[in-house]
């Protein structure tokens, strides 16, 4: 079913095909994007429904929209000098001398993939962003609606991110037997996509949804479709604002955040957004991630600690090591007598404990490391 219409007609068409009251934000933005009289933009758009019955903007209209409105995001990776030859030689010896090297990674390595971190000068905290806490998520249904509306909107851009040079270099070191295993704070699953086979996701992953009632795990793609089915107008609005390429951003108060959601200006938030309940027990669903204020599951924390205790060196990459869940691993390695190396732009909580610290972009550091001696590929 296709509709060719002006911006105002498009809003009425959305109402006609929707099972729910039309999202004010979605219609307003679609009216603007798809022909609201802006100079140089066509006054018609092609709207269709996908195979699931959810409203969507056609690819030809989306390409036009993206070409007009998508803007490059500001540089996410902090400025840093290239690593010195001395630094690279020290890191080479650090890796070469280890037989059971464990690598701990943080959000800094995914900035090279277009995903912002928290604490760097260009990170999410620099703009005043405060991530949702576990307690806030549990407190009210309104908070959960806002979270899931934002998370739904940001999911496809988050998924569009590709593994960066650090992810790929670590996967290659793992395949060569030079890295025993990776422990990551990141929830983006880019280590897996780069080829790392058994990374411990210390803080979980956005790729699964978890029921707080019965513990049922659901694939995120399935959950996204359930959200679309319940909120076709919101889905259409998000479709209209689809990004043309990883790292690009649209205006309208939308900013990508480190855990995959998008910060949406409160003026555009849809209060009647519907959140799916657990299909098994009707319970509350949350992403299978450790929010701020929550604890890493005991079994996972113990697995990470056992791995560190069985290693003979730990290399921390792209992390300020601020949160206790990861700092305790570094502290345990130091207390055990294992050397700790750090590759990170800016200070970390463990700088005074480390035997090696390199302040440079991790992708550049590790890519050059793979050209050296026995580590060369």
C-alpha positions as a printed NumPy array, in Angstrom:
array([[  0.   ,   0.   ,   0.   ],
       [  1.601,   3.278,  -1.134],
       [  0.618,   6.882,  -0.564],
       [  1.958,   9.859,  -2.503],
       [  0.995,  12.945,  -0.602],
       [  1.888,  16.379,   0.655],
       [  3.208,  16.848,   4.18 ],
       [ -0.256,  17.556,   5.615],
       [ -1.833,  14.661,   3.721],
       [  0.963,  12.444,   4.992],
       [ -0.033,  13.186,   8.575],
       [ -3.639,  12.196,   7.842],
       [ -2.471,   9.027,   6.084],
       [ -0.467,   8.071,   9.142],
       [ -3.531,   8.517,  11.32 ],
       [ -5.555,   6.363,   8.981],
       [ -3.21 ,   3.389,   9.015],
       [ -2.308,   3.543,  12.72 ],
       [ -3.825,   1.51 ,  15.518],
       [ -2.88 ,   4.211,  18.024],
       [ -3.123,   7.966,  18.355],
       [ -0.63 ,   9.596,  16.02 ],
       [  2.635,  10.685,  17.629],
       [  2.699,  14.482,  17.636],
       [  6.454,  14.547,  17.278],
       [  6.52 ,  11.98 ,  14.491],
       [  3.855,  13.691,  12.405],
       [  5.32 ,  17.151,  12.905],
       [  8.762,  16.037,  11.829],
       [  7.457,  13.942,   8.953],
       [  5.439,  16.931,   7.772],
       [  8.605,  19.015,   7.78 ],
       [ 10.824,  16.335,   6.291],
       [  8.415,  15.151,   3.621],
       [  7.223,  18.392,   2.139],
       [  6.387,  21.072,   4.682],
       [  7.35 ,  23.86 ,   2.33 ],
       [ 11.079,  24.008,   3.019],
       [ 13.045,  25.664,   0.213],
       [ 14.661,  23.292,  -2.218],
       [ 12.81 ,  20.198,  -0.985],
       [ 10.104,  18.351,  -2.846],
       [  6.596,  18.72 ,  -1.484],
       [  5.743,  15.037,  -1.745],
       [  7.012,  11.782,  -0.319],
       [  6.343,   8.103,  -0.756],
       [  5.078,   6.374,   2.374],
       [  4.48 ,   2.644,   2.546],
       [  3.935,  -0.12 ,   5.048],
       [  6.486,  -2.878,   5.469],
       [  5.686,  -6.59 ,   5.598],
       [  4.859,  -6.264,   9.287],
       [  2.362,  -3.468,   8.689],
       [  4.546,  -0.735,  10.173],
       [  4.618,   2.634,   8.448],
       [  7.893,   3.471,   6.741],
       [  9.323,   6.09 ,   4.421],
       [ 10.49 ,   4.687,   1.108],
       [ 14.197,   4.398,   0.363],
       [ 14.015,   7.066,  -2.357],
       [ 12.428,   9.555,   0.031],
       [ 14.82 ,   8.644,   2.825],
       [ 17.826,   9.225,   0.567],
       [ 16.474,  12.659,  -0.269],
       [ 15.836,  13.392,   3.396],
       [ 19.276,  12.236,   4.449],
       [ 20.95 ,  14.216,   1.704],
       [ 19.249,  17.391,   2.909],
       [ 19.283,  17.057,   6.674],
       [ 22.008,  14.647,   7.813],
       [ 24.997,  16.47 ,   9.205],
       [ 28.368,  15.165,  10.288],
       [ 28.767,  14.69 ,  13.983],
       [ 31.61 ,  16.419,  15.735],
       [ 34.843,  14.5  ,  16.051],
       [ 34.425,  11.926,  18.808],
       [ 38.043,  10.892,  19.262],
       [ 40.072,  13.235,  21.488],
       [ 43.145,  14.865,  20.005],
       [ 46.379,  13.04 ,  20.751],
       [ 49.925,  12.933,  19.458],
       [ 51.003,   9.82 ,  17.545],
       [ 52.71 ,   7.155,  19.657],
       [ 56.466,   7.497,  19.827],
       [ 58.788,   4.759,  18.618],
       [ 59.883,   4.343,  22.234],
       [ 56.274,   3.785,  23.349],
       [ 55.717,   1.222,  20.614],
       [ 58.891,  -0.679,  21.491],
       [ 57.825,  -0.78 ,  25.148],
       [ 54.372,  -2.077,  24.208],
       [ 55.893,  -4.653,  21.868],
       [ 58.045,  -6.008,  24.71 ],
       [ 55.036,  -5.953,  27.057],
       [ 52.985,  -8.131,  24.686],
       [ 55.881, -10.281,  23.496],
       [ 56.929, -11.249,  27.027],
       [ 53.418, -12.257,  28.103],
       [ 52.202, -15.831,  27.704],
       [ 48.686, -15.243,  29.078],
       [ 47.764, -11.659,  28.254],
       [ 44.282, -10.427,  29.176],
       [ 43.008,  -7.236,  27.546],
       [ 40.425,  -4.988,  29.213],
       [ 38.657,  -2.559,  26.876],
       [ 36.41 ,   0.453,  27.361],
       [ 34.291,   2.914,  25.413],
       [ 37.335,   4.758,  24.069],
       [ 38.003,   2.059,  21.48 ],
       [ 34.526,   2.418,  19.954],
       [ 34.828,   6.161,  19.347],
       [ 36.751,   5.104,  16.238],
       [ 33.525,   3.389,  15.142],
       [ 31.394,   6.503,  15.655],
       [ 30.059,   5.61 ,  19.116],
       [ 30.748,   8.29 ,  21.745],
       [ 32.367,   7.509,  25.066],
       [ 31.488,   9.052,  28.415],
       [ 34.486,  10.762,  29.997],
       [ 36.776,  12.058,  27.243],
       [ 36.77 ,  15.786,  26.385],
       [ 34.363,  15.05 ,  23.507],
       [ 32.396,  12.395,  25.383],
       [ 28.754,  12.329,  26.408],
       [ 29.431,  13.854,  29.825],
       [ 30.962,  16.94 ,  28.179],
       [ 27.487,  18.008,  26.996],
       [ 25.842,  17.457,  30.378],
       [ 24.428,  14.025,  29.563],
       [ 23.523,  11.825,  32.534],
       [ 22.905,   8.132,  31.797],
       [ 19.856,   6.457,  33.244],
       [ 20.442,   4.61 ,  36.507],
       [ 19.094,   1.216,  37.476],
       [ 16.994,   2.813,  40.21 ],
       [ 15.462,   5.36 ,  37.817],
       [ 14.559,   2.636,  35.326],
       [ 12.734,   0.651,  38.008],
       [ 10.997,   3.644,  39.574],
       [  8.281,   4.597,  37.056],
       [  6.662,   3.386,  33.85 ],
       [  7.102,   6.901,  32.408],
       [ 10.882,   6.64 ,  32.792],
       [ 10.876,   3.265,  31.059],
       [  8.742,   4.641,  28.205],
       [ 11.19 ,   7.471,  27.663],
       [ 14.166,   5.122,  27.811],
       [ 12.74 ,   2.625,  25.318],
       [ 11.537,   5.346,  22.923],
       [ 15.082,   6.72 ,  22.84 ],
       [ 16.65 ,   3.277,  22.617],
       [ 14.365,   2.215,  19.771],
       [ 15.256,   5.398,  17.885],
       [ 18.994,   4.877,  18.307],
       [ 19.217,   1.152,  17.69 ],
       [ 19.767,   1.044,  13.942],
       [ 22.433,   3.746,  13.986],
       [ 24.117,   1.89 ,  16.839],
       [ 23.913,  -1.329,  14.825],
       [ 25.362,   0.405,  11.755],
       [ 28.671,   0.991,  13.551],
       [ 31.475,  -1.195,  12.227],
       [ 34.417,  -2.605,  14.202],
       [ 37.26 ,  -0.106,  14.351],
       [ 41.017,  -0.631,  14.055],
       [ 41.356,  -1.494,  17.755],
       [ 38.683,  -4.209,  17.583],
       [ 40.302,  -5.696,  14.48 ],
       [ 43.844,  -5.555,  15.844],
       [ 42.827,  -7.28 ,  19.081],
       [ 40.985,  -9.987,  17.138],
       [ 44.143, -10.592,  15.106],
       [ 46.292, -10.779,  18.24 ],
       [ 43.791, -13.233,  19.699],
       [ 43.884, -15.399,  16.563],
       [ 47.706, -15.444,  16.759],
       [ 47.521, -16.654,  20.358],
       [ 49.013, -13.429,  21.744],
       [ 45.853, -12.395,  23.613],
       [ 44.334, -15.044,  25.854],
       [ 40.968, -13.318,  26.215],
       [ 39.227,  -9.928,  26.213],
       [ 37.114,  -8.409,  28.974],
       [ 35.093,  -5.484,  27.657],
       [ 33.019,  -2.823,  29.359],
       [ 31.315,  -2.09 ,  26.045],
       [ 27.797,  -3.228,  25.192],
       [ 28.09 ,  -2.792,  21.4  ],
       [ 29.325,  -6.328,  20.557],
       [ 31.907,  -4.936,  18.127],
       [ 34.59 ,  -7.293,  19.468],
       [ 32.49 , -10.246,  18.335],
       [ 31.884,  -8.714,  14.927],
       [ 35.63 ,  -8.121,  14.523],
       [ 36.277, -11.828,  15.074],
       [ 37.065, -12.15 ,  18.781],
       [ 35.552, -15.453,  19.797],
       [ 34.99 , -15.342,  23.53 ],
       [ 35.004, -11.803,  24.915],
       [ 33.481, -11.364,  28.367],
       [ 30.87 ,  -8.596,  28.176],
       [ 31.292,  -7.346,  31.725],
       [ 28.42 ,  -4.866,  31.507],
       [ 26.205,  -6.975,  29.252],
       [ 24.986,  -6.198,  25.759],
       [ 22.238,  -4.188,  24.106],
       [ 21.701,  -7.093,  21.713],
       [ 19.506,  -8.879,  24.251],
       [ 16.486,  -7.844,  26.31 ],
       [ 16.018,  -9.252,  29.811],
       [ 12.812,  -9.79 ,  31.808],
       [ 13.08 ,  -8.576,  35.385],
       [ 10.286, -10.959,  36.357],
       [ 11.225, -14.387,  35.006],
       [ 14.697, -13.824,  33.541],
       [ 13.651, -14.645,  29.961],
       [ 16.125, -13.378,  27.347],
       [ 14.851, -12.022,  24.02 ],
       [ 16.796, -11.167,  20.884],
       [ 16.903,  -7.396,  20.432],
       [ 15.776,  -7.526,  16.807],
       [ 12.611,  -9.348,  17.852],
       [ 12.004,  -6.76 ,  20.568],
       [ 12.49 ,  -3.922,  18.07 ],
       [  9.805,  -5.42 ,  15.849],
       [  7.393,  -5.691,  18.782],
       [  7.987,  -1.996,  19.539],
       [  7.33 ,  -1.175,  15.884],
       [  4.08 ,  -3.162,  15.913],
       [  2.841,  -1.3  ,  18.998],
       [  4.031,   2.149,  17.872],
       [  3.826,   2.349,  14.06 ],
       [  3.731,   6.157,  14.   ],
       [  6.822,   6.48 ,  16.157],
       [  8.513,   3.878,  13.945],
       [  7.627,   5.935,  10.858],
       [  9.039,   9.088,  12.436],
       [ 12.282,   7.308,  13.298],
       [ 12.43 ,   5.872,   9.787],
       [ 12.172,   9.396,   8.391],
       [ 15.141,  10.463,  10.482],
       [ 17.263,   7.448,   9.538],
       [ 20.938,   8.3  ,   9.26 ],
       [ 22.588,   7.977,   5.899],
       [ 25.909,   6.672,   7.238],
       [ 27.495,   5.659,  10.54 ],
       [ 28.645,   8.721,  12.416],
       [ 26.167,  11.12 ,  10.847],
       [ 23.446,  12.785,  12.873],
       [ 20.183,  14.594,  12.272],
       [ 19.02 ,  17.635,  14.155],
       [ 15.696,  17.888,  16.02 ],
       [ 17.425,  17.456,  19.38 ],
       [ 18.68 ,  13.919,  18.659],
       [ 22.169,  12.848,  19.794],
       [ 23.638,   9.343,  19.802],
       [ 24.693,   8.099,  23.239],
       [ 27.327,   5.519,  24.272],
       [ 24.876,   2.736,  25.145],
       [ 22.957,   2.904,  21.881],
       [ 20.023,   5.149,  22.721],
       [ 19.445,   8.641,  21.376],
       [ 18.931,  11.729,  23.478],
       [ 15.602,  13.201,  22.351],
       [ 14.52 ,  16.715,  23.18 ],
       [ 11.67 ,  16.449,  25.698],
       [  9.467,  18.602,  23.439],
       [  9.377,  15.749,  20.932],
       [  8.735,  12.878,  23.323],
       [  5.626,  10.774,  22.816],
       [  3.937,  10.203,  26.173],
       [  1.69 ,   7.41 ,  24.902],
       [  4.595,   5.319,  23.625],
       [  3.82 ,   1.655,  24.376],
       [  6.495,  -0.678,  25.776],
       [  6.123,  -4.432,  25.181],
       [  5.877,  -6.67 ,  28.236],
       [  7.532, -10.065,  28.614],
       [  5.761, -12.637,  26.437],
       [  6.304, -15.328,  29.076],
       [  5.158, -13.647,  32.292],
       [  4.067, -10.093,  31.432],
       [  7.001,  -8.666,  33.384],
       [  9.082,  -5.522,  32.859],
       [ 11.727,  -5.707,  30.135],
       [ 15.1  ,  -3.959,  30.222],
       [ 18.179,  -4.226,  28.03 ],
       [ 20.548,  -6.933,  29.214],
       [ 23.069,  -4.336,  30.361],
       [ 24.346,  -3.216,  33.743],
       [ 23.004,   0.291,  34.277],
       [ 24.806,   2.739,  36.518],
       [ 23.856,   1.944,  40.108],
       [ 23.462,  -1.781,  39.415],
       [ 25.93 ,  -4.616,  40.005],
       [ 27.638,  -6.915,  37.536],
       [ 26.047, -10.377,  37.882],
       [ 28.044, -12.42 ,  40.382],
       [ 28.927, -15.285,  38.028],
       [ 30.18 , -12.879,  35.352],
       [ 32.228, -10.843,  37.84 ],
       [ 33.791, -14.036,  39.197],
       [ 34.614, -15.273,  35.687],
       [ 36.385, -12.003,  34.883],
       [ 38.325, -12.076,  38.154],
       [ 39.389, -15.698,  37.638],
       [ 40.611, -14.802,  34.163],
       [ 42.708, -11.915,  35.479],
       [ 44.12 , -14.093,  38.26 ],
       [ 45.199, -16.713,  35.707],
       [ 46.908, -14.131,  33.477],
       [ 50.507, -12.97 ,  33.619],
       [ 49.792,  -9.427,  32.324],
       [ 46.815,  -7.131,  31.764],
       [ 46.541,  -4.474,  29.062],
       [ 43.791,  -1.852,  29.477],
       [ 42.771,  -0.113,  26.248],
       [ 40.408,   2.83 ,  25.803],
       [ 39.197,   2.991,  29.396],
       [ 39.575,   5.514,  32.193],
       [ 39.159,   2.546,  34.585],
       [ 36.912,   4.741,  36.715],
       [ 34.127,   2.296,  37.544],
       [ 34.878,  -0.172,  40.315],
       [ 33.761,  -3.235,  38.332],
       [ 36.835,  -2.891,  36.111],
       [ 39.237,  -1.098,  38.465],
       [ 39.058,  -4.   ,  40.906],
       [ 40.375,  -6.269,  38.126],
       [ 43.357,  -3.991,  37.562],
       [ 44.006,  -3.742,  41.29 ],
       [ 43.869,  -7.542,  41.633],
       [ 46.423,  -7.943,  38.843],
       [ 48.773,  -5.465,  40.537],
       [ 48.392,  -7.174,  43.917],
       [ 49.176, -10.494,  42.253],
       [ 52.361,  -9.027,  40.806],
       [ 51.254,  -8.988,  37.159],
       [ 52.329,  -5.983,  35.075],
       [ 49.58 ,  -3.67 ,  33.834],
       [ 49.829,  -1.615,  30.651],
       [ 47.464,   1.182,  29.631],
       [ 46.687,   2.674,  26.222],
       [ 44.28 ,   5.568,  26.702],
       [ 43.931,   9.241,  25.871],
       [ 43.733,  11.108,  29.152],
       [ 44.239,  10.085,  32.779],
       [ 42.999,   6.821,  34.245],
       [ 42.361,   5.657,  37.773],
       [ 45.3  ,   3.237,  37.528],
       [ 48.004,   5.47 ,  36.037],
       [ 50.171,   5.327,  39.154],
       [ 49.884,   1.528,  39.275],
       [ 50.761,   0.836,  35.644],
       [ 54.176,  -0.192,  34.395],
       [ 53.379,   1.21 ,  30.934],
       [ 51.156,   4.116,  29.832],
       [ 50.71 ,   5.32 ,  26.252],
       [ 48.537,   8.365,  25.535],
       [ 47.604,   7.965,  21.885],
       [ 44.753,   6.705,  19.755],
       [ 44.432,   3.004,  20.417],
       [ 43.666,   2.134,  16.798],
       [ 46.89 ,   3.743,  15.634],
       [ 48.911,   2.178,  18.45 ],
       [ 47.696,  -1.384,  17.918],
       [ 47.722,  -1.185,  14.121],
       [ 51.389,  -0.186,  14.227],
       [ 52.086,  -2.884,  16.819],
       [ 50.965,  -5.467,  14.262],
       [ 53.805,  -4.407,  11.952],
       [ 56.505,  -5.199,  14.507],
       [ 58.659,  -8.316,  14.891],
       [ 56.885, -11.553,  15.753],
       [ 53.533,  -9.74 ,  15.987],
       [ 53.577,  -8.674,  12.331],
       [ 50.737,  -9.986,  10.19 ]])
